[in-house]
């Protein structure tokens, strides 16, 4: 292998985790981020035990402990009357799966990963640097990077596209109209709500999942439980998001959009407490049989964009990063050979989680007799049974 670095396009959660894992594998990294500042908008993020173990292996637990919160339970509730269908106690998650369930403010996790990456001399982080086209020749990937100063040529031993669902690396790697991002028919409305404005019963250090026809709501506390992260996901039943849709709504307007008659009083109060709910259409892309071509590969949402119904988007990106670092450490005679092993290890599992997440959305959004049967099944399984259903993800 040459002394050239591995280039990573994108400095989100997946790209930063990949930089740390590649550094641990003894590789130099150049991290190229198109934004001028590496920062996240206000939103919550759930990190299940499968990703928690990978973060712990990077030695990050002492730093992350300052910004995470461990919810005591997940409450699955019926949206129209607030009935608790099952309470999933999480107190023994570390014993069962090697790490607890944790929630972060997305910006806190990203900044912690960024600080860890900046602490390594072998990681070169460049902002305002957008990867354009690229080509591989004689074991070297030649990238054309757009910056404020103009076009810059960057040479790398390999390229990892960690640039999200609208990945330009993926678009250049697999040039097909059938592979373009497609609106999923779902829109997320996200808000950060001061805990003091939420109903008292919803301020506990627990996660709540409310189910209703064509929609669901998830919320949980963040940081020192002084704020709540909340998301309302609605089926739009249209082929594409409305072009002139408002970028944000106040709480009363969103509650009316969901339907006041089908909201339990506590849930209605919570939604109305949000001063500004941000509009976020959810896009999907088809599963790829291959993620790599030569010394170029994909990671996270660029490889396997996840709908959020299993809360595994960031977690699967972190798993990708760990597997990529392992492949480069063990099979890294060339990046191309390591990328084959990485893809072989990760593609089947990521595709399985991607499909399961899509099915989970249909399960959450049932109505009528289907919803009634689902609710009875959840109650019969109970909290332990519900956790066991997804243990294949957390193991």
N, C-alpha and C positions, 0 to 999 in steps of 0.2 A: 504493500500500500504506500502511496506517496505521502509526503508530509503535509499535503493540503488538508484543510479542515472539511468537516461535514457541514454543509449549509442547511439551515432549517428556515423555511418560510413560514412566519407566523409566530408571535410571542404571546399566544393565549395560554391557557392552562396546559394544554397538550404540548405545545412547542417548548415552553419553559421546562416542563417535566422531562421532555426528551433531551434538552440541552444538559440537564443535570445527570440523566442516566448515561448519556454518551460520554460525558466527562468522567464519570465513575468507571466507564469502560476504557479509559485512557485515550480518548479521541479529542482532538481540537474541534471547536464548534464556532461557526459564524451564524448568528441569529439575526435574520432580516425581517423587520417589522415595518409594514407600510405606514402605520400611524406615526405621528411625530412624538406622541407621548404614550407610554405603555400604561394604560389605565382602563378600568372596567366601569361600566355604568352600574348603578345601584341595583343589586339583585342578589338573591340567596342561591346557595349551591349546596346540594346534599352529596356527601361523600360516604358511600357504603364501605363495609369492611374490605371488600376485594381491592379497592383503590387505597384504603387506609394502610394496608400492609405494604403496598409499594412505596407510599410516602415515608413510612417508618423505616424502610430499608435504605432510604436516602439520608437517614439521620435527621429528619426534619421535625420529629415529634416535639422536641422541646420548644422550637420556635412556633410551630403551629398551635401548640397548646395555649398560647397567649391569645389566639384569635378564634378558636373553634368553640362550639357549644355542643354538648352531647345531649340530645333529647332523651327523655326517660321512656317515651313510648310513642307509637304511631296510633292515632285513633281514626278508624275508618267509620264514617258517619253517613247517614242518609241526609241529602241536602234539604228535603222539604220539611222535615220535622226535627232534625238534629239528633235522631236516635243513634247511639253508638252501636254499630254492628259488630265490631271487634276492637279490642285494645291489644296492640302488639307491644308487649314489654321488651325493652331493649337492654336491660341491665346486665344480661349475661352474654352480650354479643361478642365481647373480646374473648371470653372463654370459648365460645362456640366457633368463632371464625377468625380469631387472631387480631381483631381490631374492632373498635366500637363503630356505631353509626355516628356521624358528625355532620354538623351544618356550619357553613361559613358564609360571611358576606363575600361574594365573588371577588371583590376588589382586594379584600384582606388576603385571601389565598394567593391571588396573582402576585401581589406585592411581596409576599413572603418567598414565593418561588423566584421572583425577579431578584430579590436581594441575595438569595442563595446562589443564583447563577452569576451575578456580578462579583461575587466573592472569589470566583475561579478565574485565574489568569488565562486559562485555556478557552474561555468563552468570550467571544467578541460580539457585543450586542450593538446593532445599528438600527436606529429608528429613521422614519422617513425614507425607507428603502423598500420599494415594491419590486418583487421578482416578476420580470416580464417573460420573454421566451428563453429557451435554453436548449442546448444540444450536448450530447456526449460524444467525445472523440478520444480514442487511445486511453481510456480509463480516467479521463478528466471531464467533469461537467462544467461547461462554459455557460454562465448565467449573465443575462443582461438585466441590470438592476436600475430602476428608475429612482432618481433622487432629485432633491431641489436644485442641485448643481448640474443636473443633466444625467446622461446615461453613463453607467459605470459597468465595466466588465469584471466579473468575479469568477475565479476558478475554484472549484471544490472537488473533493474526492467523491462526493455523493450529495444528493439533494433529498431532503425530507419535506414534503408538502404538508404542513400543519396549519393551513390557512383557511380552515372552516368550510362550511357547506357550499359556499360559492368559490371554492378553491380555484385559483388561476393555474396552479400547478397541475391539478387534475384535468382542467380543461385543455391544457397544452399536451398532457400525456395521453389522454383518451379523447380524441376530437370526434365527437358524435353528438348530434342534436338530441338523440334519445337519452343521453347521459346528463342533460341540463337539469338544474334544480327545478322541482315542480312543487307548486303550492299544495300542501297536504289537506287543505280544507279545514284546518284548525288555526285559530288565532289565540295567542296568549296575551293576557293583560296583566302587567306586573306592577307591583307597588311596594314601597317600604313604608310601614305605618308605625308611628310612635306607639309603644305598648300601652301607654296611658289612655289612648283613644279607643283601644279595643275592649270588647266585653271582658269583664274580670275573669270569667271562666276560661277564656282563650289566651290568657297571659302566662300560663304555666309553661315549663320547659318541656313541651311536648309538641309533636307534629300532628296536624289534623288534615284528613283527606275527606272531602265532602263529595258524594256521588249524586248525579242527577241526569235526566235524559239530555243527551247532547252536550254535556258540560261537566266539569268538575272543578273543585277549588282545593288548593294546597296552601297551607301556611304554617310557619314555625318561627320561633324566636331566634334572634341573632345577637352576637357579641355578648353583652352581659344581660341579655333578655330585655334590653331597653327598647328594642325595635322588633317588628315582625316583618318577615318577608312573606309576601302573598302573591299567588298567581291564580288567575281565573282563565281556564281554557275552554273556549267555545267552538263548537262546530258551526261553520259559516254556511255550509251547504251551497257554496258557489265554487265555480271552477278556479277562480283566482281572487286574491284579496282586492277589495274595492280600492280603486286608485286614489280616490279623494277621501278615504276614511280618515277620521281624526287621528292624529298621532297620540293623543292622550284624552282621557275622559276623567271627570270627577267621579267620586264614589256614588252619589245618587244616580247619575246618568248610567253608570255601568250596572248598578243594581236593577234599574229598569230594563236594561238590555237583556240581562240574564232572565228576568221575570220575577217580579216581587212575589207573586202568588206561590212560587215554588222554592222560596228561600225561607229557611228557619229563621226566627227573629235574631238569634245571635249571629248567624252568617250574614244576614242583611245588614246588621249594625256594623260588622267588620268591614264589609265591602264599602259601605257608605262612609266609613272612617278614613278611607284612602283619599287623600287630597288630589292625587294625580296617578292615574293608571296608564302605564305606557303600552302602546299598541305594538305587538310583536308577531307578525305572521310566521307560521311555522312551515318550513320547506323541507322536502325530502329529495333523495336521489336514489336510483336503483342500486341494489347490492352489486358489487363488482366481483367477478371471479378472480381477478388479479389486481393487485394494488401497485405493482412495480414493473418498471421496464429498465433493465440494466441497473445503473447506479442511481436511479430515481425511484422513490417510493412515497406512500401517503400515510397519514396518521390522523387519528381522531375523526372529527366530522368531515374532513376532506376525504377520508376513506370510507366511512360508514356513518353518515349523519343519523342521529338518533332522535326520534320523537320523544318527548320528555316523560312518557307515562311510566317508566321504570326508574326514573331519576339516575340514569346510567351514562349520560352523554360525557360528562367530564371524567367519570370513573373509567370508562372504556378507553378514553384518550390516555389516561395515566397508565392503564394496563399496557397499551400499545408502547408507551415510552419505555416502560420497564423491559418489555420483550425485545424492543429494538436495541437497547443497551446490551442486553444479554447476548443477542445474536452477534453484535459487532465485537463483543469481547471474546466470544467462543468461536465464531465462524468468520471473523473479519479479515481474512486474507485479502479480500477486496470487498468494498461496500456492496457490490452487486451480489456476491455470494451470500453475504450476511442478510441482505434484504430478502432473498429467497427463503431463508430459514425463518426470518421474522414473519413474513407473510404466511408461511406454512403453519406457524404456531398460532397466529392471531386471527387469520381470516375466518375460519369456521366458527370460532366462539363469538367474534364481533358480529358476524352475520346472524347468528342465532339470537343474540341479544337484540339486535336491530329488529328482527322479525317479531320477537316476543313483545317488544315495546309497542309495536304497532297493534298487535292483538290486544294488549292490555288496554289501549285506548278505547277500543270497541267495547271491551268488558266494562270499563268505567262508565261509559256513556249510554248503556242500555236503558230502555224505557219499557213501560207496560209489564207484561207477564215475564219477559226476560229479566227485567230489573228485580222483580219480586223473587224470582227463583235465585238470582245472583245473591240477593240480600240474605235469603235463607241459607244458602251455601256458605257465605262468609260467616254468619252467626254459628253455623254448625262446626266449621273449622276452628273458630276461635283464633286468638292471637298467635298461639304456638303453631297452629296449622297454617295460618296465613304466611308466617315467616318461613315455614318449611316449604311452601310452594315455590319460593324464590331462593331457597338455599343453594341451588345449583349456580346461581350468580355469585353469591357471597363466599362460597368455599374457595 
